[in-house]
Structure formats: structure tokens, C-alpha cells
Amino acid sequence: MSDVVLNHIYKVYPNGAKAVSDFNIHIKDKEFIVFVGPSGCGKSTTLRMIAGLEDITAGDLFIGGNLVNDVQPKDRDIAMVFQNYALYPHMTVFDNIAFSLKIKHVNKDEINRRVLEAAKILGIEEYLQRKPKEMSGGQRQRVALGRAIVRNPKVFLLDEPLSNLDAKLRAQMRSEITKLHKKLATTFIYVTHDQVEAMTMGTRIVVMKAGFVQQIDTPTNLYNYPINKFVAGFIGTPQMNFFNVTLNKDGQNVTIEFEDKQQMVLDFENFIKCNPHYLDGKTYLTLGIRPDNIVLAERKGKSTIEAVISNIEKLGNETLLYADLADKVNTEESVTNASIIIKVPASDTHQVNDVIHLKFNPDFIQLFDAETEFTVMPFNPSKSFASLKVEGGKMVLFNKTLPLPEAFSSLKDGTYEIEIPASSIVDGDEFSLTCSKVQKVEDDLYLVCLEQDKDHYIFTTSPVEVKPGTKISFDVALEDVIFSDKETGIEPISHTFASDGKFVKVKEAKKDGRGKEVVFYGEVPNARYRLSDVATKRLFAIEGRNCFTNPYRLEYGVKIVEDSSNLIEHEKLGVYKYLKKSYLKVKVGDMINYVDITSYKGNVDDIKISFDHDAHLSAYNKANNVKII
Ligand code: ADP
């Protein structure tokens, strides 16, 4: 097995440069993984940590199931091919390829066999007696690959191996490396800044930016379902078009209003994954559409906008039209100059200054939150939006009448919007809805869309393909449901216990009584949580000595305890009953939290709480909300 697993990997260089932050991936045996991103985003550093050429600041690295953080590069069963392949000029191709085997004292027959086999795979058998300078760039790159192949590694690491080659040779070598991967049937990890290389070679791609992984997905999913605006803009040429818009839902129509006030009306059906509050006609969003998903309409219509062609690029097989949103173009007061690229067939006869009518293929419209730049229509939504009716002291959800929980007794009769996390939709037979759409997410995982009514759809996943029209039964973990109606102010039960906190160091006697040691704690009012060595290392790697002065939000588990030491100081705000469960509402510092007291039998006033050490402590830097541990 040649799985490569990165668990919360960080790299901070001695000069303080944070090159890689919280990198997590499980690379499966025989995968071709590509790390892609702009220069300086941490791709090479990650690869070099896998190779063992760079220390890992924090986190665990497993190759073939073994923890290899402290294993020497030569013992990691990997082979690396660099951009600068540095062949020995005085040696023949044969000797260059054989070099690593010779220094390992592999016997001569075995060396011959392996070099010939590698040369055959790479199609360089007839050049084995040549010197590198007698070969072309592409051939030399093949020799470099040959040096890696003869070592028979579990994992191939390739760092921009093609960037020294010209465009034509690069395209050729791209397909050769893909074929090589198939032939060798082993794990490849490939670094490039070129998204075309990434898209054509990777079985999965890791898109990175400024040390952070943005998205890990198949080329098709990255292209069609980018997680944020950065990925959307980075993948695909020409680049995706972006517009500032608002969306207004009116019945089954959604009107998209562009900055220049032009409007495009589309069916609500295209926006069912979207949180309804984005469809209020006021909230700004970024709409993304690729040049190949815009078509030219014959005439103006409800679902078209106008633009004026400013430039035309004929590429032979297709043509690119550059245009500007047109509404105000003919008047003096052009509000926006949003430039659009449209891909049209080579036969297109439009001229510069022509007014064109653009229609967007609604299946490929992307929407991003204007501030966070995250998609608001994720491929596999983590929550759904349903409608809940409160009537005569009862609540009606999915056509079932249920008792109204005590906590909502003050609700007036009416209809409320609720948010249901995907994880709260569980097997059961309490509710039943009809499946309206099914989409494959990955092997053995299907996204199932259930229709509550024409305005609300519930998303869940299934390991088997479900046919549209089928009735699906399920339960909802109602304590996880969030009442998104702001005015009624109904609080959901928060499952994460959080408070403001800080980090402290304390000199303590060692457990064995021999001298003292420095111990690090996360601290909340009155109580301390001892950090593990790994957590301490990570805290220092990321925050340095600022960890003692920065403000943090600590998240942790709590439990009800009998003893009186290390108790978390809190204010009791009363008991909160929710369906079959009871919670004690408490304030720690400035934050409100809930302690599940369903099975607690004693007097509520006597409740003492402390850390639940089975639930780890997490810490977020309050200034930038980055998860530190
Ligand atoms: P990429 O491969 O994506 O171009 P790198 O992994 O080489 O990026 O670099 C990531 C970041 O780490 C960059 O900001 C770079 O300047 C920094 N960096 C790389 N190597 C070192 C080093 N040896 N010392 C300090 N900073 C470094």
C-alpha cells in the first residue's frame, strides 16, 4: 500500500514564514495527486516535507501506514524528480539512471535489468550510451524520470518537472507522464503552478493559496463546483466571468440584478441550494459564469442581458468575444465597465461594437458570498432550508404534527424558516418526502434532493442511487435544527462549548518528583486544560510567543463533575427544555453555552462543570479566526 496521509501539517520556516497551514489529505494508493496554486503558496514546501527534505513543524505524515516524520528521506521509499533535473554530464545515460543503484551496491545483473526496463518504459533504449549533452530537453527529462523509476519507489514526487521545456514538448511530456503513471501503477504527487497541467494529469487536485488548502477534488468537480471565488478564477482558461449582483425571489422566479441595473429572470429551481436570505434582493453576491456557458440569444428577452463587443480574438477552432455590459454604454453615464469573455464557435460573424444578447446556462451559474467569497450553492450542501408551521400549540413539519417544544411556546401561529444540518437527517420513518433530483457526488455517494414544497428542498446523501419520484423516509435530529427567523430570537442548542480564553505556562514539579518542568495550559475563568506536546508545538509554531498575549476563543467539551478542583466558573441562566432533552444554559465569560443535563438527576443549582478530556480543546485566534489547535 502506498497511501500518503497528511494530518494537520504545518510548516513555519525559521525566519517565521508560514509556508503551509493545516494541510490535511488522504492520498490513496495509485492516485495521481496534483498540488497547484500560484507561486509561493506552499506547494513545493509540502512536497519537500513528504520527501523528508524539509522538517515538519507540526502534524503527522504517514507513508504506507507508517509515521515517517522523523524517517530519513532515503528510508521513505519515495523518489523525487525536480524541475532542475541535474544529470551528471560526464556519465552516460545508462550510468546516470544506474547511479542510485550502484551506490546501494545492487548487483550488476539486477542493475542492468532495472535500467533496461526503465529505458523501455520511457522509450530511450537506443540512447543509453549517449551523454546528456547529446540529448534533447525532453529526452533528458526522461532520463531524470528513469533515475526515479529504477528505485522502484512506493511514491513518486515530481516538482514542476516540465517547466524547463518548451510548450510543445510540455504537452507531449504531460501525456507521457500520465501514461507512465498508468504503467507503474503507483502513487504520484505532482507539483505545478500550471492549472492546465493539473487539470489534464491529476485524478484529484489540491488547490492552494497562501499556505492554505482551498479545495481538494477531481478536475471535473473543481471546474464545475469551485468552493470559492479563488478556485473558480484559478481553474479554467479563459477565466470565469464575475459580476456583482443581487438576487430577488418572487414566487418561482429569481431576478438577478447586475450593477448597471440590467435584469435577468431565471427559475427558482436553479437556486434551490441557496440560503433563502441571499434571495432578498438586497444582499450582494458575486455571480460567476464561464465563457463557455454563455450563449448568444437572437433577441432581447427576460433571461438575457445586453453587452457591446469591444474586441474579438479568433483562435481558429473557436472565437473569444470580449464585451462590456451594455445597458448604459450608449449613454454618457456608464455605471460599470464589467468586461465579459464569451466563447463562441469559429463561424461566428459578429463585429466589434455589435450589441449582443447574453444568456447564461443556469446549470453552470456560480454564486459566491460577496464578503467571504465562499460558494453559497455548494455541490454537496451541508444544510437545507425547510418550512415549519406553528399552529394552536403544535408544530407541523413535513406534514406531520408534533408537540410544540416548551422552548417555543411563546411562538405565535405562523410559518417559520428552519435550517437543517445535513448530518441531522438520519435513517428513520418519522417523515417522508419525494425525491425530486439525484446527483452523483463521488463513487458510492449520491446527493438526494427531497421536495418539501415548491420553495423548500431538503438535501441528504445516499450510498445508493435513488430514482427521482421515489418516496424517502427519514428522521430529523430536531435538537440540531436552527430557527433562522431572526425576529423571534429562538436560540438553537449550540453543541460546541466555547468561551474566551488564553494560554499560560506554569512551572510544575515533574510527575516523577525529579525537578521541575514547564507545562502549557489553555485557560478559561478558574479552570485550566493541559495541552498535549503536539498541541503545544503547533501553538508555538503558528503563534510564536504571541500566544501568551493574543486573544483566543477556546472550544472544548464539558462534563458534570462531583469534585471541586478545576471547575469552570459559570453563571447559570436556567434550564432549557427542547423536545426530549434538557439543557442547562450557562454563561462562561461573555459566551452562552448549553450543558446537556437530560440524564442528570440532582439539583440543578449544585451542578459543577469541568473539562471533558475525551473532547479535545480547540483554539481560534480571535483576531483572524484561524484555527490554531
Ligand atoms: P510554491 O512551491 O507554491 O511556489 P514554496 O513552498 O516554495 O511555494 O514557498 C512557500 C512560502 O514559503 C513562500 O512564501 C516562500 O517565500 C517561503 N519559503 C520557501 N522556502 C523558504 C525557506 N527556505 N526559508 C524561508 N521561507 C521560505
Boltz pocket constraint, residues with backbone or C-beta under 6 A from the ligand:
constraints:
  - pocket:
      binder: B
      contacts: [[A, 13], [A, 14], [A, 15], [A, 17], [A, 18], [A, 19], [A, 37], [A, 38], [A, 39], [A, 40], [A, 41], [A, 42], [A, 43], [A, 44], [A, 45], [A, 46]]
      max_distance: 6.0
